[in-house]
Amino acid sequence: MFVSRKPSIWKRFASKLVRNCPWNGSSSVLTRLESSQAAVSGVPYKKTLKNDETQSAARVPSHADVVIIGGGSIGCNLLYHLTKFGVTNVVLLERSNLTSGTTWHTGGLVWRLRPSDTEVQLLNYTRELLSEILEAETGIYPGWVQNGGLFVANNKDRLDEYKRLMTLGKACGVDSFVLGPQDTKKICPLLNVSDVYGTLYSPGDGAVDPAEFCLALSRGAIKRGATVIERCPVTGIRVGEDDFGVQRIRAVETAVGTIDTSCVVNCSGLYQVSVYLHALRDCAFVSLFGN
């Protein structure tokens, strides 16, 4: 997300982006992106999964405390945890299907040993959520596979760095072990250890299927009162002045209706710029992940 106190900067950026966009001239960026394209001539099929038509939802709620745009890993995680903290009047809008953006092809690796203690604790919580909490709450297997993780070092300096990660991990409750080449071979027989100096083994790490993870998160949120609407692209964000003359978000416009709200969270990934273009009229943005 971006932060700017000068609306003119946003307007110049938006006008330049639209002039250079291949879809320039369309009344709605998201509507153009949602429309199907003809299959390439010469292929032995009439349509592909990428070009398949989708249908929007029949209706949307009239009001929500929070509207989340994007049904990937970030959007579904936010939806789940908002409801867990008691914010249940939340609506998640997804232009296609859940995880249909960049989430579906992620590797889903959950390696908890990181240089930052904050990252280690977040990943440790994620592992606990996957292995113990989600399935018990929702009855849905979240796709967690605990197969352990190996950090391979080809020289002493790299192994020393891994030892530092091991020390930080132990302080945060993550068990790990430094192994030599032969012990590493026992754990992973397919690994060529001829040039391996040593490894750091974390048996509690693993991988997750992103589609099953997001399904479990969304089901948990729905059980607490949240709403998930697929195949519902956002077509606009309505803003207006408050009592102090500051532009605030008033509503989210979709292809099938308008949702009154004062809080919108943009989790749309690749399409985030398209969403920003709908609300560049002097509206303030809050950066969740700043440099």
C-alpha positions in Angstrom: 0.0 0.0 0.0 1.0 3.6 -0.5 0.8 6.7 1.5 0.7 10.2 0.1 -0.4 13.5 1.6 -0.4 15.2 -1.8 -3.4 14.1 -3.9 -1.9 15.8 -7.0 0.9 13.2 -7.0 -1.7 10.4 -7.1 -3.6 12.1 -9.9 -0.5 12.5 -12.0 0.5 8.9 -11.4 -3.0 7.7 -12.2 -3.3 9.7 -15.5 0.1 8.5 -16.6 -0.7 4.9 -15.8 -4.0 5.0 -17.6 -2.4 6.5 -20.7 0.1 3.7 -20.9 -2.2 0.9 -20.0 -3.2 -1.5 -22.9 -6.8 -1.3 -21.7 -6.8 2.5 -22.1 -10.2 3.7 -23.2 -12.3 1.3 -21.1 -14.8 2.7 -18.7 -13.7 0.3 -16.0 -10.3 -1.4 -15.6 -11.7 -4.3 -13.6 -14.6 -4.8 -15.9 -12.2 -5.0 -18.9 -10.0 -7.4 -17.0 -13.0 -9.5 -16.1 -14.2 -9.9 -19.7 -13.3 -13.0 -21.5 -10.9 -13.1 -24.4 -11.1 -15.2 -27.6 -9.0 -18.3 -27.6 -5.8 -18.2 -29.7 -6.5 -19.4 -33.2 -5.2 -22.8 -34.1 -5.5 -24.4 -30.7 -7.5 -27.6 -30.5 -10.0 -26.3 -27.9 -12.6 -23.5 -27.8 -11.8 -22.0 -24.4 -9.3 -22.3 -21.6 -9.7 -22.0 -17.8 -8.1 -18.5 -18.1 -10.6 -17.3 -20.6 -13.7 -19.0 -19.1 -16.7 -16.8 -18.4 -17.6 -16.2 -14.7 -20.9 -15.0 -13.2 -21.2 -12.4 -10.5 -23.0 -12.9 -7.2 -26.7 -12.2 -7.2 -26.5 -9.5 -4.5 -24.2 -8.0 -1.9 -24.9 -6.8 1.7 -26.0 -3.1 2.0 -23.5 -2.4 4.8 -20.3 -3.7 6.3 -17.9 -2.6 9.0 -15.0 -3.7 6.8 -14.8 -4.7 3.1 -11.8 -6.8 2.1 -10.9 -6.8 -1.6 -9.1 -10.0 -2.7 -9.6 -13.6 -1.8 -6.0 -14.8 -1.6 -3.9 -15.8 1.4 -3.7 -12.3 2.8 -7.4 -11.5 2.3 -8.6 -14.8 3.8 -6.2 -14.5 6.8 -7.4 -11.0 7.5 -11.0 -12.1 7.3 -10.4 -15.0 9.7 -8.6 -13.0 12.3 -10.9 -10.0 12.2 -13.8 -12.3 13.0 -11.7 -14.0 15.7 -11.2 -10.6 17.4 -15.0 -9.9 17.3 -15.4 -7.9 14.0 -18.0 -10.1 12.3 -19.7 -7.7 10.0 -17.0 -8.2 7.3 -17.4 -8.8 3.6 -14.7 -10.3 1.4 -15.0 -9.6 -2.3 -13.2 -11.7 -4.9 -13.3 -11.0 -8.6 -13.1 -14.7 -9.5 -12.7 -17.6 -7.1 -10.7 -17.8 -3.8 -7.0 -18.3 -4.4 -7.4 -17.7 -8.2 -4.7 -14.9 -8.2 -1.0 -15.5 -7.2 -1.9 -17.6 -4.1 -2.9 -20.8 -6.0 0.6 -21.4 -7.4 2.7 -20.5 -4.3 5.0 -23.2 -2.9 3.4 -22.9 0.5 6.6 -23.4 2.4 6.5 -22.7 6.1 10.1 -22.4 7.3 10.2 -20.7 10.7 13.9 -19.9 11.1 14.3 -16.3 9.9 16.7 -13.4 10.8 13.9 -11.5 12.6 12.3 -12.6 15.8 9.0 -11.1 14.7 9.0 -13.2 11.6 9.9 -16.3 13.6 7.0 -15.7 16.0 4.5 -15.1 13.1 5.6 -18.2 11.3 5.5 -20.2 14.6 1.9 -19.0 15.1 1.1 -19.9 11.4 2.3 -23.4 12.0 0.2 -23.7 15.2 -2.8 -22.4 13.3 -2.3 -25.0 10.5 -1.5 -28.0 12.6 -3.7 -27.6 15.6 -6.4 -24.8 15.4 -8.0 -24.6 12.0 -9.1 -28.2 11.5 -10.4 -28.4 15.1 -12.5 -25.2 14.5 -13.8 -25.8 11.0 -13.6 -29.6 10.4 -11.6 -28.9 7.2 -8.1 -30.2 6.6 -6.0 -27.0 5.9 -3.5 -28.8 3.8 -0.6 -28.9 6.3 2.2 -31.4 5.7 5.0 -31.5 8.3 8.0 -32.9 6.4 10.7 -30.8 8.0 13.1 -28.4 6.5 16.8 -28.4 5.6 19.0 -25.4 5.2 22.1 -26.5 3.2 25.5 -24.8 3.7 28.4 -25.2 1.3 30.9 -23.3 3.4 31.7 -22.4 7.0 30.4 -18.8 6.8 27.0 -19.9 5.7 26.8 -22.6 8.4 27.7 -20.0 11.0 24.8 -17.9 9.8 22.5 -20.9 10.2 23.8 -21.4 13.7 22.7 -17.9 14.5 19.3 -18.7 13.2 19.2 -21.8 15.4 20.0 -19.8 18.5 17.3 -17.2 17.6 14.8 -20.0 16.9 15.4 -21.8 20.2 14.7 -18.5 22.0 11.3 -18.4 20.2 10.5 -22.1 20.8 11.6 -23.6 17.4 13.7 -26.7 17.7 16.5 -27.2 15.1 19.8 -29.1 14.8 23.1 -28.6 13.0 24.0 -31.8 11.1 27.1 -33.0 9.2 27.0 -34.3 5.6 26.5 -38.0 6.6 23.6 -37.3 9.1 22.0 -35.1 6.4 22.2 -38.0 3.9 20.3 -40.2 6.4 17.4 -37.6 6.5 17.4 -36.9 2.8 19.0 -39.9 0.9 18.5 -38.2 -2.5 20.7 -35.2 -1.6 24.2 -35.2 -3.0 26.4 -34.3 0.0 29.7 -34.3 -1.7 29.9 -30.5 -1.6 27.9 -30.0 1.6 29.7 -28.4 4.6 26.7 -28.9 6.9 23.0 -28.3 7.3 20.4 -26.9 9.7 17.5 -29.3 10.2 14.2 -28.0 11.5 11.9 -31.1 11.9 8.8 -29.0 12.7 8.7 -27.1 9.4 6.6 -28.1 6.5 4.4 -27.0 3.6 0.7 -26.1 3.1 -1.7 -26.4 0.2 -2.7 -22.7 -0.3 -6.2 -23.6 -1.7 -7.1 -25.8 1.3 -5.6 -23.2 3.7 -7.7 -20.4 2.4 -10.8 -22.6 2.3 -10.4 -23.4 6.0 -9.8 -19.8 6.9 -12.9 -18.6 5.0 -15.1 -21.3 6.5 -13.9 -20.4 10.0 -14.8 -16.7 9.3 -18.1 -17.5 7.8 -19.1 -19.6 10.9 -18.5 -16.4 12.9 -20.7 -14.3 10.7 -18.5 -13.0 7.9 -19.5 -13.0 4.2 -17.5 -14.2 1.3 -18.7 -13.3 -2.2 -16.9 -14.8 -5.2 -17.1 -13.7 -8.8 -17.9 -10.1 -7.7 -15.5 -7.6 -9.2 -15.2 -4.1 -7.6 -16.1 -1.4 -10.1 -15.7 1.7 -7.9 -15.0 3.1 -4.5 -17.2 6.0 -3.4 -15.6 8.8 -1.3 -17.0 11.9 0.4 -16.0 14.7 2.8 -16.4 14.3 6.6 -17.2 17.1 9.0 -13.6 18.3 8.8 -13.4 18.4 5.0 -11.3 15.3 4.8 -12.1 12.8 2.0 -13.2 9.4 3.5 -14.4 6.2 2.0 -18.1 5.9 1.9 -19.0 2.8 -0.1 -17.7 0.1 -2.4 -19.4 -0.4 -5.7 -19.6 -3.8 -7.4 -21.2 -5.2 -10.5 -24.3 -6.2 -8.5 -24.7 -3.5 -5.9 -23.1 -1.1 -3.4 -21.8 -1.8 0.1 -21.8 1.1 2.5 -18.6 1.1 4.6 -16.0 3.3 6.0 -13.1 0.9 5.9 -11.7 -0.9 2.8 -8.6 -3.2 2.9 -7.0 -3.8 -0.5 -5.6 -7.3 -0.6 -6.0 -7.7 -4.4 -2.3 -8.3 -5.2 -1.7 -7.9 -8.9 -4.9 -5.8 -9.2 -4.2 -3.4 -6.4 -3.3 -0.5 -8.7 -6.6 -1.0 -10.5 -8.4 -0.7 -7.1 -6.4 2.4 -6.2 -7.5 4.1 -9.4 -11.1 4.0 -8.1 -10.4 6.1 -5.1 -7.7 8.6 -6.0 -9.9 11.7 -5.4 -7.9 13.1 -2.4 -8.6 10.0 -0.3 -6.2 9.1 2.4 -4.5 5.7 2.4 -2.8 3.9 5.3 0.3 1.8 4.6 0.3 -1.6 6.3 3.6 -2.7 5.0 6.0 0.3 4.6 9.7 0.4 3.7 
